[in-house]
Protein backbone atom coordinates (compact mmCIF):
# COMPACT_ATOMS: atom_id res chain seq x y z
CA UNK A 1 0.00 0.00 0.00
CA UNK A 2 1.31 3.44 -0.95
CA UNK A 3 1.88 5.75 2.01
CA UNK A 4 -0.65 8.59 2.31
CA UNK A 5 0.63 11.89 3.69
CA UNK A 6 -1.68 14.26 5.57
CA UNK A 7 -1.00 17.82 6.62
CA UNK A 8 -0.95 17.67 10.45
CA UNK A 9 -1.82 21.37 10.81
CA UNK A 10 -4.92 20.94 8.63
CA UNK A 11 -6.07 17.90 10.59
CA UNK A 12 -5.76 19.62 13.98
CA UNK A 13 -6.92 23.13 13.04
CA UNK A 14 -10.45 23.93 14.35
CA UNK A 15 -13.03 24.08 11.57
CA UNK A 16 -14.09 27.71 10.94
CA UNK A 17 -17.70 28.49 11.82
CA UNK A 18 -18.83 30.46 8.79
CA UNK A 19 -21.96 32.60 9.09
CA UNK A 20 -24.31 34.27 6.61
CA UNK A 21 -23.29 37.69 7.94
CA UNK A 22 -19.65 36.66 7.59
CA UNK A 23 -20.14 35.68 3.95
CA UNK A 24 -21.67 39.12 3.36
CA UNK A 25 -18.60 40.78 4.93
CA UNK A 26 -16.28 38.73 2.72
CA UNK A 27 -18.39 39.67 -0.31
CA UNK A 28 -18.21 43.37 0.67
CA UNK A 29 -14.40 43.31 0.98
CA UNK A 30 -14.01 41.63 -2.41
CA UNK A 31 -16.43 44.02 -4.11
CA UNK A 32 -14.73 47.03 -2.48
CA UNK A 33 -11.38 45.82 -3.83
CA UNK A 34 -12.86 45.45 -7.31
CA UNK A 35 -14.33 48.97 -7.14
CA UNK A 36 -11.14 50.61 -5.87
CA UNK A 37 -9.01 49.02 -8.58
CA UNK A 38 -11.69 49.28 -11.29
CA UNK A 39 -11.31 45.54 -11.85
CA UNK A 40 -13.84 43.10 -13.25
CA UNK A 41 -14.17 39.67 -11.66
CA UNK A 42 -12.34 38.29 -14.71
CA UNK A 43 -9.38 40.62 -14.07
CA UNK A 44 -9.16 39.59 -10.41
CA UNK A 45 -9.47 35.93 -11.41
CA UNK A 46 -6.59 36.28 -13.85
CA UNK A 47 -4.35 37.85 -11.19
CA UNK A 48 -5.27 35.25 -8.58
CA UNK A 49 -4.91 32.33 -10.99
CA UNK A 50 -8.40 30.97 -10.38
CA UNK A 51 -11.52 30.72 -12.50
CA UNK A 52 -13.75 33.68 -13.26
CA UNK A 53 -16.81 31.66 -12.18
CA UNK A 54 -15.27 31.11 -8.73
CA UNK A 55 -14.44 34.80 -8.23
CA UNK A 56 -17.94 35.78 -9.35
CA UNK A 57 -19.43 33.45 -6.71
CA UNK A 58 -17.33 35.03 -3.97
CA UNK A 59 -18.05 38.58 -5.19
CA UNK A 60 -21.79 37.84 -5.28
CA UNK A 61 -21.85 35.98 -1.97
CA UNK A 62 -23.17 32.88 -3.76
CA UNK A 63 -21.41 30.34 -1.58
CA UNK A 64 -22.01 28.54 1.69
CA UNK A 65 -18.42 28.03 2.76
CA UNK A 66 -15.19 29.66 1.45
CA UNK A 67 -12.43 27.28 0.38
CA UNK A 68 -8.92 27.57 1.82
CA UNK A 69 -7.15 27.36 -1.55
CA UNK A 70 -9.38 30.12 -2.97
CA UNK A 71 -8.77 32.42 0.00
CA UNK A 72 -5.02 31.83 -0.33
CA UNK A 73 -5.22 32.82 -4.00
CA UNK A 74 -7.33 35.94 -3.31
CA UNK A 75 -5.58 37.23 -0.16
CA UNK A 76 -2.62 38.95 -1.92
CA UNK A 77 -5.07 41.10 -3.91
CA UNK A 78 -7.83 41.87 -1.38
CA UNK A 79 -7.46 45.03 0.70
CA UNK A 80 -7.61 44.78 4.47
CA UNK A 81 -10.80 46.22 5.88
CA UNK A 82 -12.46 47.31 9.09
CA UNK A 83 -16.19 47.40 9.73
CA UNK A 84 -18.34 49.66 11.89
CA UNK A 85 -22.13 49.65 11.73
CA UNK A 86 -22.95 49.97 8.00
CA UNK A 87 -19.53 51.27 6.95
CA UNK A 88 -16.50 49.47 5.61
CA UNK A 89 -13.09 51.14 5.70
CA UNK A 90 -10.44 49.95 3.28
CA UNK A 91 -6.76 50.08 4.27
CA UNK A 92 -3.84 50.64 1.94
CA UNK A 93 -2.46 47.10 2.34
CA UNK A 94 -3.75 43.76 1.12
CA UNK A 95 -3.90 40.56 3.16
CA UNK A 96 -0.83 39.25 1.29
CA UNK A 97 -0.14 35.73 2.61
CA UNK A 98 -2.32 36.24 5.72
CA UNK A 99 -5.22 34.35 4.18
CA UNK A 100 -6.46 33.24 7.62
CA UNK A 101 -7.25 36.88 8.51
CA UNK A 102 -9.34 37.07 5.32
CA UNK A 103 -10.98 33.80 6.30
CA UNK A 104 -11.86 35.15 9.77
CA UNK A 105 -13.97 37.93 8.24
CA UNK A 106 -16.50 35.27 7.21
CA UNK A 107 -16.71 33.58 10.64
CA UNK A 108 -18.38 34.16 14.01
CA UNK A 109 -14.87 34.61 15.47
CA UNK A 110 -14.73 38.00 13.74
CA UNK A 111 -17.81 39.17 15.65
CA UNK A 112 -16.71 37.88 19.06
CA UNK A 113 -13.25 39.39 18.91
CA UNK A 114 -12.01 42.96 18.54
CA UNK A 115 -10.26 42.34 15.22
CA UNK A 116 -11.53 44.14 12.20
CA UNK A 117 -13.35 46.88 14.07
CA UNK A 118 -11.88 50.37 14.36
CA UNK A 119 -11.78 50.69 18.17
CA UNK A 120 -8.05 51.43 18.39
CA UNK A 121 -8.33 55.22 18.53
CA UNK A 122 -4.97 55.42 20.24
CA UNK A 123 -3.26 53.69 17.33
CA UNK A 124 -4.86 55.95 14.76
CA UNK A 125 -3.08 59.17 13.86
CA UNK A 126 -4.89 62.48 14.47
CA UNK A 127 -5.10 63.18 10.76
CA UNK A 128 -6.59 59.72 10.03
CA UNK A 129 -9.15 60.19 12.80
CA UNK A 130 -10.14 63.61 11.44
CA UNK A 131 -10.53 62.25 7.91
CA UNK A 132 -12.78 59.48 9.17
CA UNK A 133 -14.92 61.93 11.15
CA UNK A 134 -15.35 64.19 8.10
CA UNK A 135 -16.15 61.27 5.80
CA UNK A 136 -18.79 59.96 8.23
CA UNK A 137 -20.22 63.44 8.89
CA UNK A 138 -20.62 64.17 5.17
CA UNK A 139 -21.71 60.59 4.40
CA UNK A 140 -18.98 60.14 1.79
CA UNK A 141 -17.98 56.75 0.43
CA UNK A 142 -14.37 55.77 -0.20
CA UNK A 143 -15.20 55.46 -3.87
CA UNK A 144 -16.51 59.05 -3.97
CA UNK A 145 -13.41 60.42 -2.25
CA UNK A 146 -11.06 58.57 -4.58
CA UNK A 147 -13.10 59.56 -7.65
CA UNK A 148 -12.73 63.21 -6.66
CA UNK A 149 -9.00 62.72 -6.19
CA UNK A 150 -8.80 61.26 -9.71
CA UNK A 151 -10.59 64.36 -11.03
CA UNK A 152 -8.10 66.59 -9.21
CA UNK A 153 -5.24 64.59 -10.72
CA UNK A 154 -6.70 65.08 -14.21
CA UNK A 155 -7.07 68.80 -13.57
CA UNK A 156 -3.49 68.84 -12.27
CA UNK A 157 -4.58 70.31 -8.94
CA UNK A 158 -3.35 67.30 -6.95
CA UNK A 159 -0.19 65.21 -7.13
CA UNK A 160 -1.21 62.83 -4.34
CA UNK A 161 -1.73 59.21 -5.40
CA UNK A 162 -4.65 57.05 -4.28
CA UNK A 163 -2.15 54.77 -2.54
CA UNK A 164 -0.79 57.71 -0.55
CA UNK A 165 -4.32 58.75 0.42
CA UNK A 166 -5.05 55.24 1.72
CA UNK A 167 -1.81 55.24 3.71
CA UNK A 168 -2.82 58.50 5.40
CA UNK A 169 -6.32 57.18 6.07
CA UNK A 170 -4.92 54.05 7.69
CA UNK A 171 -2.57 56.07 9.91
CA UNK A 172 0.44 54.25 8.46
CA UNK A 173 2.10 57.18 6.76
CA UNK A 174 5.22 59.31 6.76
CA UNK A 175 5.23 63.06 7.45
CA UNK A 176 2.66 65.06 5.49
CA UNK A 177 3.33 68.17 3.42
CA UNK A 178 1.27 71.36 3.38
CA UNK A 179 0.03 70.46 -0.10
CA UNK A 180 -1.14 67.03 1.03
CA UNK A 181 -3.11 68.63 3.86
CA UNK A 182 -4.67 71.02 1.33
CA UNK A 183 -5.72 68.11 -0.88
CA UNK A 184 -7.21 66.20 2.05
CA UNK A 185 -9.24 69.25 3.07
CA UNK A 186 -10.60 69.65 -0.46
CA UNK A 187 -11.60 65.98 -0.48
CA UNK A 188 -13.31 65.66 2.91
CA UNK A 189 -13.67 69.07 4.59
CA UNK A 190 -13.75 71.73 1.86
CA UNK A 191 -15.77 74.54 3.43
CA UNK A 192 -13.73 77.09 5.38
CA UNK A 193 -16.70 78.76 7.09
CA UNK A 194 -18.81 75.67 7.78
CA UNK A 195 -16.06 73.06 7.81
CA UNK A 196 -15.75 70.58 10.64
CA UNK A 197 -12.15 71.64 11.27
CA UNK A 198 -10.22 74.83 10.57
CA UNK A 199 -7.11 74.89 8.43
CA UNK A 200 -4.98 75.45 11.53
CA UNK A 201 -6.38 72.28 13.12
CA UNK A 202 -5.56 70.21 10.04
CA UNK A 203 -2.02 71.60 10.06
CA UNK A 204 -1.69 70.84 13.78
CA UNK A 205 -2.83 67.25 13.25
CA UNK A 206 -0.27 66.87 10.47
CA UNK A 207 2.48 68.26 12.74
CA UNK A 208 2.96 71.31 10.52
CA UNK A 209 1.90 73.89 13.11
CA UNK A 210 2.14 74.23 16.87
CA UNK A 211 -1.07 73.30 18.61
CA UNK A 212 -3.50 76.02 19.69
CA UNK A 213 -4.06 76.68 23.39
CA UNK A 214 -6.96 74.68 24.90
CA UNK A 215 -9.03 77.86 25.44
CA UNK A 216 -8.91 78.63 21.73
CA UNK A 217 -10.05 75.11 20.90
CA UNK A 218 -12.99 75.42 23.30
CA UNK A 219 -14.00 78.68 21.64
CA UNK A 220 -13.85 76.96 18.24
CA UNK A 221 -16.08 74.13 19.52
CA UNK A 222 -18.61 76.64 20.91
CA UNK A 223 -18.68 78.50 17.58
CA UNK A 224 -19.20 75.22 15.74
CA UNK A 225 -22.19 74.33 17.91
CA UNK A 226 -23.73 77.78 17.39
CA UNK A 227 -23.35 77.35 13.61
CA UNK A 228 -25.09 73.98 13.72
CA UNK A 229 -21.96 71.88 13.28
CA UNK A 230 -22.11 68.82 15.49
N, C-alpha and C positions, 0 to 999 in steps of 0.2 A: 504494500500500500504506500502510495506517495505521501510524504509528510505535508500536512496542511499548516500554514503559518497564519496566525491571527495577530492583529494589533492589540497588545495588552491594554493600552490606554483607551482604545475604543470600547473594549469589552467591559472595562471598569468605570468608564465615565457615566455619570447619571444621565438618563434620557431627558432631554429638554421638554418642558411642559409648554407647548405652543398654545397660544390662545387666539381667538378671533380678533381681539383688539390688537394683539401683537402682530398678527399678519397685516393688519391695516397700517401699523406703524412702519413695518418693513416696506410695504408698498409705497408709503408716503416718502420715505427716504430715497428709494429708487427713483420715483417720479421726480422728486426735487433735484436729484443729480442729473437726470435727463434734461430737465428744464434749464438748469444753470449752464450746462454745457451745450445746449441746443442739439442734443443727440436724439436720434430715433432709437427704438429698441433694437433695430438691426445693427446700428453703429455700436451700441454697447455690447451686443452679442459678439460682434467681430473682435472687439478689444479683449473681451473676457474669454474668447475661445469656446463659447457654448452656442447652442442653437438659438435662433431668433424666437422660436415658439416658446422655449423655456423662459427667456427673458420677458417676453410678453405676459406670460402667466404670472411671474413675480411682480411685474409692474402693474398688473391689473388686479392683483390679490386673488387670483384664481387658483389657489392651492391650499391644501389642508396642512401640509407640513414641509418646511424648507429642507432641502437636501444639503448635507455637509459639503459635497464636492462643488455644488453650485454656489454656495456662500463663499467658499474659498476662491472661486473664480471671479466672483463679483466684488469681493472686499477691496481689492486694490483700486477700484474705480468709483466706489460709493463714498460720498462725503459723510464724515461723522456728523451726528445731529443730536440736538437736545430738544426735549419737548416740554411745553408748559401750557396747560389748558388746551386751547385749540391751535396753538402756534407751534411751528417747528423751526428751529434755528440751525442753519447749516454752517459748519466750521470750514476752515480753509484746508484741512487735511482729510485724506481718505482713510479708510480702515486698514489699508495696506495688507499685511499678513495677519492682522488681528481679526480673523473671520469670526471668532467666538463672540467678540463684542457685537458684531453685526447680528449674529445669531440671537444674542440675548434680547435684542430689541423686540423679537417676536415671541418672547416667553413671559410667563408670570413673574419670573425673577426680576425682570426690568421694573415692574410695578412695585415690588416689595422692597427693592433696594433704592439707594439714592442716585445710582448711576443714570446718566442720560438726562437728568433734570437740572436746570440751571439754578441750584441753590447755593453755589459757591461764590457768593458776592465778594468775599475777601480775595478770591483768586482772580477776579475779573478786574481789569484795569479801569480807571475812572472813565476814560474815553469810551471804552467798550460798553460800560454800563449806561453812559449818557446816550449813546447811539441806540441801544436797545429801548431805553425809555422813550426816545423820540419816535422810533419806529412803531412802538406799541400805541403811543398817544395819537399818532396820525394814521394808525391802521394801515401802515405800508407793508407790502410783502417784500421778501428778499428779491423776487424777480423784478418788481417795480423799481426798487432802488438800483439794481444792477442795470436795468434797461436805461434808466436816466443817466447812469455813469457812461454807458455806451454812447448815448447821444452827446454827452459832453466831450467824449473822446473824438467823435466825428467832427464836432464844432471846434475842436482844438482848444477847449477851455479847461481840459483836465488831462493830466499826464498819468494819473493814478491808474493802475491796472485793477481788474476785478480781484485777482489773487491778493493784491496788497490790501484792498478793502476788506476781504474776508479775514486776513490776518489781524487787522485792526479790530474787527468785530469780535474775533475770538479772544482778544487780549494777548495774543502771542505775536507781538510785533516789536520792532526796533523803534528808536526815537522818531517822532513825527516832525514834519516840517510845517511851516506856516501855511504853505500852499495846500498841503494835505488836509489841514484843519479847515481851510476855506472850502475845499471840495466836499468834505463830510457835512459841513453846515448846509451847503447848497442842496445836498442829497436828502438830509433828514430833518433839518431845522432852519429853513431858509428865511424866515421872517424876523427881521431885526426887532420890530416893535412888539410883535405878538409871539415871538419865539419862546420856546421852553427855556432855553439858556441864552445868556448874552455871549458875545464874542469873547469877552475877557474870561468867562468861565470855561469856554472851550479851550482857550489857550492855556489856562491854568491846568486843566485836566491833561493836556498834552505835554505839560512841563515846560511851556514856552513863556510863561509869565508867572511872577510871584503871586501867590494866593492872596485874595482880598481878605481884609479883616472880617471876623465873624459878624460884626454889627452891620457891615455893608451887605453881607449875604442875607441877613435877616430882613433888611429893608427891601432887597430884591424879591424875596419870597412874598413879603406883604404886598408889594406892587403887583406881583404876578396874580395873587389871589383876587385883588381888586379889579384886575383886568379880565378876570374869568379864566385864567390859566390855572389848571389844577395840577 
